[in-house]
Amino acid sequence: MLCGHSELLAIGLGLFSTQERTTLRISKNLRMCGECHAITKFIRKFEKREIMVMDIFCVHHFKNGLCCCNE
């Protein structure tokens, strides 16, 4: 279930409603949990676009299946 994982809902909406190769930029006012971080890295491996999630601590920039925060 996606209850409480708003960034995953936003990523899903972004993938559905934008063109391919469009960078997804998501902002949230809480910390990104480890589960969402892992799922976003997995999604990035199959989608030909960059995903950026800005939380209260840092900007997670997912590119080429990796995140800039090295988690």
N, CA, C and O of each residue as an XYZ file, in Angstrom:
284
protein
N       0.833     -1.188      0.000
C       0.000      0.000      0.000
C       0.872      1.243      0.000
O       2.007      1.211      0.474
N       0.352      2.319     -0.521
C       1.093      3.573     -0.624
C       0.715      4.570      0.460
O       1.049      5.750      0.349
N       0.036      4.130      1.493
C      -0.404      5.027      2.556
C       0.797      5.683      3.230
O       1.649      4.993      3.791
N       0.866      6.990      3.178
C       1.951      7.717      3.811
C       3.186      7.893      2.952
O       4.166      8.484      3.406
N       3.166      7.403      1.736
C       4.313      7.506      0.839
C       3.953      8.429     -0.325
O       3.827      7.989     -1.467
N       3.791      9.705     -0.018
C       3.291     10.669     -0.997
C       4.217     10.829     -2.193
O       3.752     11.116     -3.296
N       5.531     10.648     -1.992
C       6.443     10.807     -3.119
C       6.230      9.727     -4.168
O       6.418      9.984     -5.357
N       5.843      8.526     -3.756
C       5.570      7.465     -4.728
C       4.306      7.770     -5.526
O       4.244      7.502     -6.726
N       3.308      8.328     -4.863
C       2.101      8.745     -5.584
C       2.429      9.852     -6.580
O       1.935      9.847     -7.708
N       3.263     10.798     -6.161
C       3.653     11.896     -7.053
C       4.469     11.386     -8.236
O       4.288     11.856     -9.360
N       5.360     10.434     -7.996
C       6.146      9.851     -9.091
C       5.232      9.131    -10.071
O       5.383      9.276    -11.284
N       4.285      8.357     -9.553
C       3.336      7.658    -10.420
C       2.530      8.623    -11.271
O       2.352      8.394    -12.467
N       2.046      9.690    -10.676
C       1.294     10.696    -11.427
C       2.188     11.372    -12.460
O       1.764     11.611    -13.591
N       3.412     11.676    -12.078
C       4.339     12.312    -13.010
C       4.671     11.427    -14.193
O       4.744     11.903    -15.326
N       4.874     10.140    -13.942
C       5.170      9.204    -15.031
C       3.994      9.086    -15.987
O       4.175      8.954    -17.198
N       2.801      9.132    -15.439
C       1.589      8.976    -16.241
C       1.247     10.241    -17.027
O       0.742     10.156    -18.147
N       1.515     11.405    -16.454
C       0.995     12.638    -17.049
C       2.036     13.503    -17.769
O       1.693     14.576    -18.265
N       3.293     13.064    -17.838
C       4.308     13.847    -18.547
C       4.921     13.018    -19.671
O       4.780     11.796    -19.717
N       5.596     13.710    -20.567
C       6.233     13.027    -21.689
C       7.501     12.319    -21.231
O       8.087     12.655    -20.202
N       7.914     11.318    -22.032
C       9.162     10.616    -21.744
C      10.317     11.597    -21.709
O      10.282     12.636    -22.369
N      11.321     11.271    -20.953
C      12.562     12.046    -20.799
C      12.360     13.371    -20.071
O      13.282     14.185    -20.012
N      11.173     13.600    -19.519
C      10.934     14.783    -18.706
C      11.446     14.513    -17.297
O      11.138     13.472    -16.717
N      12.220     15.434    -16.744
C      12.701     15.284    -15.373
C      11.545     15.499    -14.413
O      10.822     16.490    -14.515
N      11.370     14.560    -13.471
C      10.343     14.706    -12.447
C      10.964     15.392    -11.242
O      11.994     14.943    -10.739
N      10.353     16.474    -10.773
C      10.821     17.203     -9.595
C       9.719     17.175     -8.551
O       8.619     17.679     -8.776
N      10.026     16.583     -7.412
C       9.037     16.399     -6.357
C       9.584     17.024     -5.081
O      10.760     16.859     -4.756
N       8.739     17.734     -4.367
C       9.125     18.364     -3.111
C       8.217     17.849     -2.007
O       7.006     17.725     -2.191
N       8.818     17.550     -0.852
C       8.008     17.112      0.290
C       8.558     17.729      1.557
O       9.732     18.092      1.623
N       7.704     17.849      2.567
C       8.109     18.515      3.796
C       8.525     17.538      4.896
O       8.653     17.935      6.054
N       8.733     16.292      4.556
C       9.217     15.274      5.487
C      10.412     14.569      4.876
O      10.736     14.778      3.707
N      11.064     13.736      5.668
C      12.206     12.972      5.185
C      11.724     11.830      4.287
O      10.673     11.243      4.545
N      12.467     11.520      3.262
C      12.166     10.393      2.378
C      12.574      9.103      3.095
O      13.717      8.972      3.531
N      11.650      8.158      3.218
C      11.958      6.915      3.930
C      12.813      5.996      3.054
O      12.880      6.164      1.837
N      13.457      5.030      3.690
C      14.337      4.107      2.985
C      13.622      3.276      1.939
O      14.181      2.985      0.882
N      12.387      2.894      2.230
C      11.606      2.098      1.275
C      11.316      2.901      0.005
O      11.465      2.389     -1.105
N      10.905      4.144      0.169
C      10.633      5.002     -0.996
C      11.911      5.272     -1.773
O      11.891      5.350     -3.002
N      13.015      5.414     -1.066
C      14.308      5.643     -1.707
C      14.667      4.449     -2.593
O      15.067      4.626     -3.743
N      14.524      3.245     -2.061
C      14.851      2.031     -2.820
C      13.921      1.853     -4.017
O      14.371      1.490     -5.104
N      12.640      2.105     -3.824
C      11.676      1.954     -4.916
C      11.942      2.986     -6.012
O      11.830      2.673     -7.197
N      12.290      4.206     -5.628
C      12.581      5.243     -6.617
C      13.819      4.889     -7.429
O      13.840      5.107     -8.640
N      14.856      4.345     -6.785
C      16.038      3.890     -7.530
C      15.654      2.796     -8.518
O      16.152      2.775     -9.643
N      14.766      1.883     -8.104
C      14.308      0.798     -8.968
C      13.530      1.351    -10.161
O      13.750      0.925    -11.295
N      12.626      2.292     -9.914
C      11.845      2.909    -10.997
C      12.774      3.593    -11.987
O      12.568      3.498    -13.197
N      13.781      4.272    -11.493
C      14.704      5.015    -12.347
C      15.469      4.105    -13.298
O      15.835      4.528    -14.395
N      15.713      2.867    -12.896
C      16.428      1.929    -13.766
C      15.645      1.622    -15.040
O      16.241      1.311    -16.072
N      14.311      1.707    -14.977
C      13.472      1.339    -16.114
C      12.901      2.535    -16.859
O      12.438      2.391    -17.991
N      12.924      3.691    -16.257
C      12.405      4.898    -16.892
C      13.559      5.727    -17.423
O      14.587      5.861    -16.758
N      13.401      6.280    -18.602
C      14.452      7.086    -19.215
C      14.273      8.558    -18.840
O      14.089      9.414    -19.704
N      14.330      8.830    -17.555
C      14.195     10.198    -17.066
C      14.838     10.319    -15.692
O      14.999      9.334    -14.970
N      15.193     11.530    -15.355
C      15.756     11.798    -14.043
C      14.622     12.071    -13.069
O      13.575     12.597    -13.445
N      14.845     11.706    -11.813
C      13.862     11.961    -10.766
C      14.577     12.704     -9.646
O      15.613     12.257     -9.155
N      14.021     13.834     -9.250
C      14.574     14.605     -8.139
C      13.514     14.707     -7.055
O      12.391     15.141     -7.314
N      13.875     14.301     -5.830
C      12.971     14.415     -4.692
C      13.661     15.291     -3.651
O      14.724     14.940     -3.138
N      13.054     16.420     -3.346
C      13.601     17.330     -2.348
C      12.865     17.109     -1.034
O      11.660     17.346     -0.945
N      13.598     16.651     -0.004
C      12.986     16.514      1.310
C      13.599     17.546      2.253
O      14.328     18.429      1.800
N      13.321     17.454      3.551
C      13.790     18.488      4.476
C      15.294     18.437      4.718
O      15.864     19.405      5.223
N      15.947     17.335      4.371
C      17.375     17.204      4.622
C      18.244     17.385      3.388
O      19.333     17.950      3.487
N      17.795     16.923      2.233
C      18.637     17.022      1.038
C      17.796     16.855     -0.228
O      16.593     16.598     -0.179
N      18.472     17.011     -1.346
C      17.860     16.757     -2.650
C      18.371     15.409     -3.127
O      19.576     15.216     -3.291
N      17.452     14.479     -3.349
C      17.804     13.160     -3.873
C      17.675     13.232     -5.389
O      16.573     13.388     -5.916
N      18.786     13.121     -6.081
C      18.808     13.208     -7.538
C      19.101     11.812     -8.077
O      20.240     11.348     -8.027
N      18.072     11.147     -8.590
C      18.197      9.787     -9.107
C      18.524      9.854    -10.592
O      17.747     10.376    -11.392
N      19.674      9.323    -10.941
C      20.131      9.349    -12.321
C      20.936      8.080    -12.560
O      21.794      7.727    -11.750
N      20.665      7.390    -13.669
C      21.369      6.145    -14.016
C      21.242      5.077    -12.934
O      22.176      4.305    -12.715
N      20.103      5.026    -12.262
C      19.860      4.006    -11.253
C      20.514      4.265     -9.918
O      20.465      3.407     -9.037
N      21.133      5.436     -9.735
C      21.803      5.768     -8.483
C      21.275      7.091     -7.946
O      20.663      7.876     -8.669
N      21.527      7.319     -6.659
C      21.143      8.576     -6.036
C      22.401      9.333     -5.637
O      23.412      8.730     -5.278
N      22.334     10.642     -5.701
C      23.498     11.467     -5.369
C      23.865     11.402     -3.892
O      24.977     11.784     -3.527
N      22.964     10.930     -3.031
C      23.262     10.859     -1.599
C      24.004      9.579     -1.222
O      24.361      9.392     -0.059
N      24.238      8.700     -2.191
C      24.987      7.448     -2.000
C      24.337      6.473     -1.027
O      25.034      5.651     -0.433
N      23.028      6.543     -0.851
C      22.330      5.550     -0.024
C      22.009      4.340     -0.847
O      21.421      3.385     -0.339
